[in-house]
Structures are given as structure tokens and as C-alpha cells.
């Protein structure tokens, strides 16, 4: 037998190739006991099932939601629910990741994502290193690769990366033999945000299948929407993108309905997901004036009145009160914005635990 | 690998009697059921703890609070597991000063009980922590001793003990066998 196995690298992984999607793990089926006659068949199925479970644990990265099959997403959300219980304990800390080191590698400013990952890692007893580009050797011109190799030499177990360039986490995965978690890359993907949004919706609405979510606002520049589209579609939701044509990307995934008129969409939605209008976009000429955007797309009390009674209002933060969302709406009982923050910690604990807590994580 | 049964060492009737005896012993040791809390370790400790609570209710007429404990997060062998599944833990509020009885199906190395004690101490400071098990099969690796034992079952390390409970497996019984 040759080592490494054909087609695998030294660590048993498939080589990186952006054109080849990662292998989808086979579905884990329920294997029940049987009579003596078909016991052999049952045993064979059990063995097969165990190998699949090992396959799940072997993937040590979370780069985007399409890395995850529906059932893995389900598993993360279920685990997150158990972790949200940990957060209600008097001692909010469990020893599962004792001795593991997690690095927050942040090349972009961020409060809630970085804090959320930090809290999540600390509640699992992992050690957290915070790296902020503005206070590090990056200022002196160190490249991403050299920074990554430095971290590898220090023996970290996981790198949580936020980078202004789309694809940076994929590069890191190629250079590092540790677990890489994407905390937002450029305008591309933000998988943990999508997962925490699913978690929040599921806790507040019950089921997700057949529900309708409208993403409203700057979809063009939003990695939250890009990952959110995929995650919501995978859970069987109907997805509507509502924005002026200048704030829509040239490609939206099949299955996403595109609309320009918010008032028409309102009565059909279970969830209104409001995206931030970034300050720098306001002067870019994407819309004639901020007042016009506000009058057409701001979610205010009047528009909330036209929506379904139990509609859920979500926002990934930070909010521009008075721009994309009116201040009263942000404080209304419909708003799940603080639940999203709480869900973020639980979901990130689940992701870190599932990637680092099992056998393959500590290599 | 799969479980191949060799002999059935306890029947439904035996389990029923043992649960009743343990309930009596718990009440006797703690002089009543006033400050008791039962904590079942997932998976099979949970239905057992509920059965013991029911038996105590029959004996003393007191509803004993029952909690469920998932010890996955406290295990010392996490790195050997494939994909761990974390279930929800529910502990009754305010365990300070109470007598907590951990309930599990099989006592073997003692490592689950160590993990359970760590978890309990994260929730509060009980007056005492006691341990009730349906089967004690020996081979302890930690200095842990049960307070209430359903049946002492001398085994070899190669053997496996499997407890079946109606709530989980559809039938009651204790099997001894081996992994194939």
C-alpha cells in the first residue's frame, strides 16, 4: 500500500482544487437491529454507517454553508441548542476544548463576530489569541501566508479568519494543517452568520420548511445574504431578494425570487431580513439619494403594519437606525436582533466543538 | 463490531424489584425524600431515574425532582470519539444544599461518573452526591464507589453489558455478551 494514499495528501485530505467540490458525505441512515437471519446485513450496514460518521468528523473546515449537507446543518443546529442551555448555567463554561488554541485572525474591523467567537471558544475552555491586522506585523507588510505559517509554527488548533478578500480562507486551508473557519471573506461568504440566522428563525418560528424569507437591502455587497440564500434554500425555505436593481448582484442562485418593490413583498413573508446600507455605498451612486432609499426600502412601523402579524425582523448588525431600519422597528417585539447575537455564541460553540472536539481535530 | 448476547442476567421482573429496592434504600439513607434530586445520565440513566422517582412517590408520597445530564462535554475521551452528539442537559434549579443522586445503568470504569460530578459542580453545591446504578460490573479506573447497586455482575473486560429499557429499547432486561 502506498502512502499517502493515491489522490490524498500527507494528511489524508484531497488536494485543493476550487473546481472540484468537496465530496458530499453519504447520508447517515438509521440502522435498526434485526433477526438472526439478517444480522449479517445489519452488521454490514452498521460498519458502513460508522465509516460515514468518521468521514463527517474528518472535514475540519467551515468555509461556506455549501460545505454542509442538510443533515450536517441539522446536526450543528441541534448541538447549538444544547449549547444554548450551557449559557443559562451559573457557570457558563465546560471543559471540552481544554488545551486547544484558537486564533481570531481578523483583517477587517468587527465587534460582534470576533467577540462572539471569543466568548464561544472561552466557554469551551479553549485558549483564544486575538490577532487584529491594524496592531500587528501586517502593518509592516507581512503577507497572509507568512502570518499563517507563523501561527502554524505556534501550534494553534483552529484559525478563525475574517478577510476583505474573497477566498482568503480557502488559501489558508491550503497552507495550514489546522481547522479553518470562515468568519467572513470579502463579499463572498459568512457561514456562521447563516447558521445562527437559521437557528434564530427555527427557535422563533418552529419549523423552517415552506417559510418565506425576504432579504432586503444591499444584497450586492452582502456576504451575509450570499451564504444566507444557500442555507435557507437548503432548509426548504422560499427566498426573496428585495433591492433596487443597482444593489443586486448579476447572479442570484436559482430558486431565489428577485423583487424590487418591498411593499408588494411584505404580506408574503415570515421573516424580513434587513441588510445594512454601508456608509461608503451611500456616496457611490447606487441610488439617487439616501432619502429616496429610505422612502422606498426602509422598514418602518407603517411597513411593519402591512406585514404578517407574527413576522420576524432580523438584521446581521451593526444597524444604521433610521436608514435601513427605523429605530422603533429595531426595538419592536418582532425584532430578533438580540436573539441573533445570543444564537451566534451557541452556534459558534457548536461549530468549534464539532470541528475541534472530535478525534480528528487535534492532529 | 456489534453486540452478540450470551446470556440474559436480569428479566423485566428483576429490574422492577431492583428499582423498588433502590428507591427504599435512597429514602432510608436520606431520612425521607424532602431534599432529594435524582439525576439520570443520558441515555439509559434518564428512564431509570424516572422509575426510581415514581417508586419514591409511591413509598413516600413526595414528588422528587428529576434532571437529565449529558456528559459529552465533560468526557476525558472526546478525542477518541468520531462525531460527538451533545444532547440537552436539564438540571432542576437550585441544587445547593440538596442530596443529589446520580443514576446510571452500568457502572464500569467510573469515568462517566467523574464527568457527571464535574458537571453537577458547575451547576451548584449540593450537600451530598450519591450514586445509584442498576449494574456494577467492576473494573474501576477511578476511586469511585456506588451507594446503591442493583446487581453486582462480575465480568471480564472483554465482555459487554447491555441494559435494555422499555422507554429506549422497547423491552426490559440486562444482557451480557461480547463485541464482535
Interface residues (C-beta under 8 A of the other chain):
Chain A: X39 X42 X43 X46 X47 X50 X53 X54 X56 X57 X75 X78 X79 X81 X82 X83 X85 X86 X89 X90 X91 X93 X94 X95 X96 X124 X350 X353 X354 X357 X358 X359 X361 X362
Chain B: X1 X2 X70 X72 X73 X74 X78 X79 X80 X81 X82 X83 X84 X85 X86 X87 X88 X89 X90 X118 X119 X122 X123 X124 X180
